Amino acid sequence: MYTYSKTAVKSMVLRNYVRGLLFFSFFFLVTIGAKAVLVTFQVDMSQMVISPNGVHLAGDFQGWDPATYQMTDIGGGIYSMTLDLPPGTYQFKFINGNSWGNDEIVPVSCGIDGGLGIYNREVIVAADVTLTAFCFGQCITCGPASYVMNGNASSLGGDCYQVTPGLQWQNGAFWSNTQIDLNVDFDLQFNMNLGSVDTAGADGVVFVLQRLGSNVIGASGGGMGYSSFGTSLGIEFDTFENPEYGDPDYDHIAIEMNGDIAHFSPNNLSAPVKMSASNSNTEDGLDHIVGIHWDAGTQTISVYFDCVFRAQSTFDLANNIFGGENLVFWGFTGATGLYFNQQMICAIPNALSSSEIDICPGSSTLLNAGASVDGIYNWTPITYLDNPVIVNPTATPDTTTTYQVSYLDLCNVPITKEIKVNVLESGAGCFLLPVELISFDANILHNQLQFEWYTNNEWNSEYFFVEESFDGATFKKKLRHDAAGFSSVLSRYEVHSEREIRPAYYRLCQSDQDGTYRVVSPLVYVKGIDTENVFVWFNQTNKELMLTGDFHQDDISLEIFQSSGQLILSGNLGRSSHNFVLPNDITGGFYFAVVSDKHGQILSATKFIVH
């Protein structure tokens, strides 16, 4: 991951400024009288959280100014701008905002080296042209997102994700659309960057397994976006000492369950250890390699940092945490409080791989290796592969084939994997599942919900239903959409509804043409309107708790706990009363404040110290 330093940004600005002046001088001398053509630049921002400063275009045709060419939102996440340009070759890139440092990271595979290790896009113009709307920071068009962004998290492009920007009181999470099966071994590797602010940097990130879905987020501050989760496993990468949780004074790793980050709690499965075996500070602005390994046979989860073993826990996750369920969502949460850091993760798309896959005759499937230090992959046999040297080629074999891939992982260790693709016999047995669902998401658009799902194959499929539940157990049909019937290509569906006041669970169901009805997706959890943008913080000067944000109900409760967990104060706050003055006789020490709505849903939580 490349992170811009102030020096790099300044150098880039100067380089682009000088290059812009030279270009315009040359442009003026040699293009007088050249007939201009219309060039329409487009970028797909559908996987990004859009900056309030808009989306901009910069290039050598306008002096590399990141703030003057604002693009227009034409719908569907596509931003566009049409310019009159003389025929020629141009370099450009897109900016999510209006300043350098918010520009896309253009991958090497489709970029032109612009110096300082920064790559730009390039176009050769000879006639009127509309450029393909590639994904921001990618070389391909946007398909179903590999990861779902929540809160302040955003995609940086190039398979990298910002969990939190370097600002106060940020809270972000991103979740994979591919669930983990705890009955099967898995290995995951990531690049993690915890920022460059040490003493005043905070708070850290958590690798989380949970069953709430891909649209969930926890509390901000020292809880690292994880402390308000219920049924879950968390591996924390904590960069700030919070004495009330029993944190050591060094950056550390610990394993815990059910959103409980107190190291003295029975829910702490592995005591905190130094994150790095060689350095007590990991807020050094560098990328660090993180490995998570699960051995299903021994029920052991192990954590590696910079390729060195750091922590481990042997625990039956499926039965002791998830109530016997073996399929779980996975991803990262992160947060900041009064202190902050920019915290980032780089993770390849479809990071999990299966060792055996069943397909029907004439169908295809995506193969997947793991993260590689040099991006070099060697798949054999190359028969029926669209590209045998990438991480995730598409295989379309006509007979059962075992593919093998060799590569170097992020720790430079040689890896060889085998994936068997079974081509089933034609007939009913080939269509045990009438729908091959790629993803199902519920996206919040103001007070609307956008339900979006992709299928890869459909057989005898008549319609889909989105079902809704407020307790995760009792569901009712909410929205219907006709299905493709018979299809072997990627199909996209979308329906909309009003967002609920209270939190809700959603799932996708499908009906065959013979009337058979089944659930085809995992649950997706969506916060209610009441739970959005509510924050609680402590005003030390006046010794009062302040609530800020959007309030849509009258019945909001406030509870104050001692660090031991004992409830000492509670009460209700109306729509117009958003502060609570502590009694004069409250003793000094650490306390927790929890704000909940009338349904018991936690809206916000914070820790504070009374002197």
VEXDREN-530484 format. One record per residue (C-alpha): x, y, z; residue in one letter. Coordinates in steps of 0.05 Angstrom, whole numbers, padded with zeros to 5 digits, always signed. Layout:
REM VEXDREN-530484
XYZa/...
END
This chain:
REM VEXDREN-530484
+00000+00000+00000m/+00027+00069-00018y/+00010+00124+00033t/+00025+00195+00013y/+00071+00233+00061s/+00070+00309+00062k/+00136+00309+00024t/+00109+00261-00029a/+00045+00302-00038v/+00086+00366-00044k/+00134+00333-00094s/+00075+00307-00134m/+00041+00375-00135v/+00106+00409-00158l/+00119+00355-00209r/+00049+00359-00237n/+00050+00436-00237y/+00116+00439-00276v/+00093+00384-00322r/+00028+00423-00333g/+00065+00487-00351l/+00110+00449-00400l/+00051+00414-00430f/+00012+00479-00441f/+00073+00512-00473s/+00081+00453-00520f/+00006+00449-00529f/+00002+00523-00550f/+00059+00515-00600l/+00039+00452-00636v/-00037+00446-00631t/-00059+00514-00657i/-00111+00499-00710g/-00119+00425-00690a/-00192+00404-00692k/-00217+00387-00623a/-00255+00323-00609v/-00304+00306-00553l/-00275+00261-00499v/-00323+00236-00445t/-00287+00214-00382f/-00326+00167-00336q/-00312+00132-00270v/-00354+00083-00230d/-00358+00105-00157m/-00411+00055-00136s/-00363+00020-00087q/-00339+00085-00055m/-00364+00132-00001v/-00367+00197-00041i/-00330+00257-00013s/-00374+00317+00005p/-00326+00356-00041n/-00349+00315-00100g/-00312+00274-00152v/-00259+00309-00195h/-00218+00296-00257l/-00145+00317-00264a/-00096+00308-00321g/-00040+00336-00361d/-00092+00371-00405f/-00109+00419-00348q/-00045+00425-00308g/-00060+00369-00258w/-00107+00412-00216d/-00148+00366-00170p/-00201+00417-00153a/-00225+00451-00217t/-00257+00396-00260y/-00315+00370-00219q/-00351+00311-00251m/-00427+00302-00256t/-00465+00245-00223d/-00505+00214-00281i/-00536+00158-00239g/-00518+00087-00220g/-00454+00110-00186g/-00425+00136-00252i/-00392+00205-00254y/-00379+00237-00322s/-00346+00297-00354m/-00340+00314-00429t/-00282+00358-00454l/-00260+00387-00520d/-00189+00362-00532l/-00142+00362-00592p/-00123+00292-00616p/-00065+00265-00577g/-00044+00223-00517t/-00064+00244-00447y/-00052+00221-00376q/-00106+00230-00323f/-00135+00203-00258k/-00197+00212-00215f/-00201+00243-00146i/-00253+00227-00092n/-00253+00298-00066g/-00214+00359-00089n/-00143+00350-00064s/-00083+00305-00075w/-00082+00247-00026g/-00154+00232-00044n/-00136+00210-00115d/-00145+00139-00138e/-00087+00089-00134i/-00084+00066-00206v/-00059-00007-00210p/+00007-00019-00247v/-00029-00066-00295s/-00068-00010-00328c/-00027+00051-00308g/+00028+00094-00336i/+00086+00111-00290d/+00081+00185-00274g/+00141+00185-00227g/+00148+00177-00151l/+00117+00108-00157g/+00050+00139-00176i/+00012+00112-00236y/-00038+00149-00280n/-00089+00128-00331r/-00075+00142-00405e/-00119+00153-00466v/-00101+00162-00539i/-00152+00208-00573v/-00163+00209-00648a/-00239+00220-00653a/-00299+00231-00608d/-00298+00178-00554v/-00333+00158-00490t/-00286+00122-00443l/-00308+00060-00405t/-00330+00074-00334a/-00279+00032-00296f/-00283+00024-00221c/-00247+00079-00182f/-00176+00054-00170g/-00186-00010-00212q/-00173-00035-00282c/-00241-00068-00290i/-00313-00048-00289t/-00350-00055-00223c/-00385-00122-00212g/-00412-00145-00146p/-00369-00115-00091a/-00321-00164-00057s/-00328-00123+00007y/-00385-00081+00034v/-00366-00013+00065m/-00401+00012+00128n/-00396+00078+00167g/-00333+00117+00152n/-00299+00059+00115a/-00284+00069+00042s/-00248+00036-00017s/-00181+00066-00036l/-00176+00025-00100g/-00123-00027-00115g/-00156-00076-00066d/-00142-00029-00008c/-00193-00003+00042y/-00192+00054+00091q/-00225+00030+00156v/-00221+00099+00187t/-00194+00166+00161p/-00147+00205+00206g/-00202+00243+00241l/-00234+00244+00310q/-00294+00200+00326w/-00293+00157+00264q/-00324+00089+00260n/-00318+00042+00200g/-00325-00031+00181a/-00320-00072+00118f/-00346-00143+00108w/-00333-00196+00056s/-00390-00220+00013n/-00361-00290+00020t/-00376-00326+00085q/-00327-00369+00123i/-00345-00442+00136d/-00317-00461+00205l/-00320-00534+00185n/-00263-00522+00136v/-00191-00496+00146d/-00177-00426+00122f/-00116-00380+00113d/-00123-00306+00104l/-00068-00255+00093q/-00073-00180+00091f/-00031-00117+00091n/-00049-00073+00151m/-00028-00001+00160n/-00046+00029+00228l/-00025+00101+00213g/+00036+00141+00231s/+00016+00177+00296v/+00044+00140+00356d/+00032+00172+00425t/-00031+00210+00404a/-00054+00156+00354g/-00114+00111+00365a/-00152+00065+00369d/-00139+00004+00326g/-00176-00048+00285v/-00209-00115+00298v/-00215-00176+00253f/-00286-00201+00267v/-00327-00264+00254l/-00402-00251+00263q/-00471-00273+00238r/-00508-00206+00234l/-00493-00194+00160g/-00453-00145+00118s/-00487-00080+00139n/-00467-00075+00213v/-00421-00031+00252i/-00402-00024+00326g/-00386+00033+00373a/-00332+00085+00362s/-00273+00101+00407g/-00233+00051+00448g/-00280-00006+00428g/-00249-00004+00359m/-00318-00012+00327g/-00325-00080+00359y/-00345-00069+00432s/-00420-00067+00419s/-00423-00132+00380f/-00459-00191+00412g/-00447-00261+00385t/-00379-00256+00352s/-00304-00270+00354l/-00255-00212+00352g/-00180-00209+00341i/-00159-00140+00362e/-00099-00100+00337f/-00101-00047+00391d/-00057+00015+00387t/-00080+00054+00448f/-00075+00039+00522e/-00143+00040+00556n/-00130+00021+00630p/-00203+00006+00643e/-00198-00053+00594y/-00133-00078+00623g/-00093-00056+00562d/-00017-00059+00566p/+00024+00002+00547d/+00047-00027+00480y/+00010-00039+00415d/-00020-00108+00424h/-00060-00167+00397i/-00113-00204+00436a/-00169-00253+00420i/-00238-00243+00451e/-00311-00261+00440m/-00380-00228+00441n/-00355-00156+00435g/-00322-00158+00504d/-00254-00124+00498i/-00236-00125+00573a/-00175-00169+00580h/-00193-00190+00651f/-00261-00217+00627s/-00277-00292+00617p/-00292-00273+00545n/-00218-00259+00533n/-00193-00322+00498l/-00121-00301+00490s/-00086-00250+00534a/-00055-00188+00501p/+00015-00196+00471v/+00059-00147+00434k/+00033-00138+00364m/+00102-00138+00335s/+00155-00186+00363a/+00209-00134+00349s/+00176-00066+00360n/+00128-00040+00413s/+00102+00012+00364n/+00065-00008+00301t/+00036+00061+00285e/+00096+00072+00241d/+00062+00088+00175g/+00086+00021+00146l/+00047-00038+00117d/+00048-00099+00163h/+00031-00169+00140i/-00025-00201+00181v/-00042-00275+00177g/-00103-00310+00206i/-00103-00387+00204h/-00160-00432+00226w/-00150-00507+00236d/-00219-00538+00236a/-00193-00605+00259g/-00161-00579+00323t/-00209-00519+00330q/-00149-00472+00334t/-00144-00401+00309i/-00074-00371+00302s/-00051-00300+00289v/+00013-00278+00254y/+00041-00207+00250f/+00097-00191+00201d/+00102-00267+00187c/+00116-00283+00261v/+00068-00324+00304f/+00038-00280+00359r/-00027-00308+00389a/-00070-00370+00389q/-00135-00398+00418s/-00164-00468+00416t/-00239-00461+00421f/-00300-00491+00387d/-00324-00428+00353l/-00385-00457+00319a/-00415-00489+00381n/-00389-00444+00437n/-00401-00377+00403i/-00447-00385+00343f/-00498-00434+00370g/-00477-00491+00324g/-00477-00449+00261e/-00415-00459+00218n/-00424-00403+00166l/-00402-00333+00190v/-00388-00265+00160f/-00318-00238+00166w/-00285-00170+00160g/-00253-00113+00198f/-00279-00059+00244t/-00241+00003+00267g/-00253+00067+00304a/-00222+00130+00331t/-00240+00175+00389g/-00208+00238+00415l/-00143+00210+00387y/-00140+00182+00316f/-00101+00151+00259n/-00115+00134+00187q/-00123+00057+00189q/-00122+00016+00125m/-00126-00057+00102i/-00107-00086+00035c/-00144-00151+00019a/-00150-00187-00047i/-00220-00198-00075p/-00252-00265-00059n/-00196-00279-00008a/-00224-00348+00009l/-00216-00408-00037s/-00251-00475-00041s/-00213-00540-00053s/-00271-00571-00092e/-00325-00538-00135i/-00385-00568-00171d/-00409-00538-00237i/-00459-00558-00291c/-00438-00572-00363p/-00425-00508-00400g/-00419-00467-00336s/-00358-00431-00309s/-00330-00418-00240t/-00280-00370-00209l/-00217-00402-00182l/-00178-00365-00128n/-00109-00369-00099a/-00085-00326-00041g/-00049-00260-00033a/+00019-00258-00066s/+00081-00216-00051v/+00096-00205-00125d/+00029-00218-00159g/+00057-00276-00199i/+00013-00338-00205y/+00023-00402-00246n/-00040-00443-00258w/-00037-00512-00291t/-00066-00540-00334p/-00081-00477-00373i/-00138-00513-00410t/-00204-00476-00405y/-00175-00419-00363l/-00185-00347-00386d/-00119-00325-00356n/-00070-00374-00322p/-00025-00321-00290v/-00074-00281-00247i/-00100-00293-00176v/-00172-00311-00196n/-00179-00340-00267p/-00246-00363-00293t/-00249-00438-00309a/-00297-00469-00359t/-00276-00542-00364p/-00319-00592-00402d/-00296-00650-00358t/-00276-00655-00285t/-00208-00622-00278t/-00159-00611-00220t/-00123-00545-00225y/-00059-00529-00188q/-00032-00460-00173v/+00037-00440-00148s/+00057-00372-00119y/+00094-00337-00064l/+00050-00313-00006d/+00059-00245+00028l/+00113-00276+00072c/+00151-00300+00011n/+00134-00373+00027v/+00122-00418-00034p/+00050-00441-00036i/+00018-00496-00079t/-00057-00506-00079k/-00103-00554-00115e/-00175-00539-00134i/-00217-00594-00164k/-00274-00572-00210v/-00326-00627-00216n/-00368-00622-00280v/-00433-00656-00261l/-00475-00698-00308e/-00531-00665-00346s/-00601-00673-00318g/-00638-00658-00255a/-00579-00675-00211g/-00540-00617-00240c/-00590-00567-00216f/-00598-00584-00143l/-00597-00509-00129l/-00639-00470-00179p/-00601-00405-00164v/-00527-00392-00157e/-00528-00329-00114l/-00466-00286-00118i/-00486-00232-00068s/-00545-00201-00032f/-00539-00131-00001d/-00583-00079+00031a/-00556-00009+00018n/-00579+00052+00057i/-00596+00111+00012l/-00619+00166+00059h/-00685+00138+00087n/-00692+00088+00031q/-00666+00017+00026l/-00637-00010-00038q/-00637-00086-00041f/-00588-00111-00093e/-00568-00182-00112w/-00530-00218-00167y/-00540-00289-00193t/-00493-00328-00238n/-00539-00386-00259n/-00614-00396-00254e/-00655-00458-00270w/-00731-00460-00268n/-00732-00396-00225s/-00798-00357-00225e/-00790-00300-00175y/-00752-00273-00114f/-00779-00246-00048f/-00743-00201+00001v/-00767-00221+00071e/-00763-00177+00133e/-00758-00192+00208s/-00750-00149+00270f/-00727-00206+00315d/-00685-00248+00266g/-00734-00307+00274a/-00803-00288+00248t/-00803-00264+00175f/-00855-00235+00129k/-00853-00224+00054k/-00837-00151+00037k/-00816-00143-00037l/-00823-00186-00099r/-00783-00187-00164h/-00792-00233-00224d/-00733-00280-00237a/-00697-00295-00302a/-00724-00366-00306g/-00667-00400-00343f/-00600-00363-00346s/-00526-00379-00347s/-00500-00307-00346v/-00491-00256-00290l/-00558-00225-00273s/-00570-00164-00229r/-00633-00148-00190y/-00654-00086-00151e/-00715-00067-00110v/-00728-00008-00062h/-00769+00005+00000s/-00776+00055+00057e/-00726+00046+00112r/-00754+00022+00179e/-00753+00064+00242i/-00725+00005+00282r/-00670-00044+00264p/-00689-00102+00219a/-00663-00166+00188y/-00671-00184+00114y/-00662-00246+00073r/-00673-00266+00000l/-00720-00323-00018c/-00733-00354-00086q/-00791-00394-00116s/-00786-00445-00172d/-00837-00449-00228q/-00864-00511-00194d/-00879-00472-00130g/-00819-00495-00088t/-00799-00437-00042y/-00732-00432-00007r/-00685-00383+00029v/-00623-00371-00015v/-00584-00317+00024s/-00556-00307+00094p/-00586-00253+00138l/-00571-00180+00126v/-00578-00133+00186y/-00597-00060+00175v/-00596-00006+00228k/-00661+00031+00239g/-00668+00106+00229i/-00665+00115+00304d/-00596+00085+00308t/-00562+00131+00257e/-00512+00186+00274n/-00522+00188+00349v/-00460+00200+00391f/-00448+00210+00466v/-00387+00244+00494w/-00364+00271+00562f/-00354+00345+00576n/-00302+00344+00632q/-00309+00418+00646t/-00383+00415+00664n/-00383+00342+00684k/-00440+00326+00637e/-00454+00275+00583l/-00471+00307+00516m/-00512+00273+00460l/-00506+00297+00389t/-00534+00273+00323g/-00601+00258+00291d/-00659+00239+00337f/-00724+00210+00310h/-00758+00188+00374q/-00776+00213+00443d/-00756+00154+00486d/-00680+00150+00491i/-00648+00118+00552s/-00581+00133+00584l/-00545+00084+00630e/-00480+00095+00667i/-00438+00037+00691f/-00376+00032+00734q/-00315-00002+00703s/-00335-00065+00742s/-00400-00068+00702g/-00446-00045+00759q/-00503+00001+00737l/-00503+00064+00780i/-00548+00113+00742l/-00603+00108+00689s/-00657+00152+00660g/-00695+00173+00598n/-00679+00232+00554l/-00732+00266+00511g/-00724+00293+00441r/-00705+00362+00467s/-00660+00340+00525s/-00592+00318+00500h/-00547+00328+00560n/-00542+00296+00629f/-00505+00329+00687v/-00471+00280+00733l/-00488+00285+00808p/-00438+00322+00851n/-00425+00262+00895d/-00401+00216+00840i/-00332+00188+00857t/-00271+00192+00813g/-00255+00135+00766g/-00271+00102+00699f/-00344+00098+00676y/-00383+00075+00615f/-00443+00111+00585a/-00492+00073+00541v/-00548+00106+00501v/-00605+00060+00476s/-00669+00069+00438d/-00739+00046+00459k/-00726-00022+00428h/-00663-00034+00469g/-00617-00022+00409q/-00551+00011+00430i/-00544+00077+00394l/-00477+00099+00423s/-00429+00084+00479a/-00368+00117+00508t/-00320+00111+00566k/-00301+00171+00609f/-00260+00189+00669i/-00285+00230+00728v/-00229+00265+00765h/
END
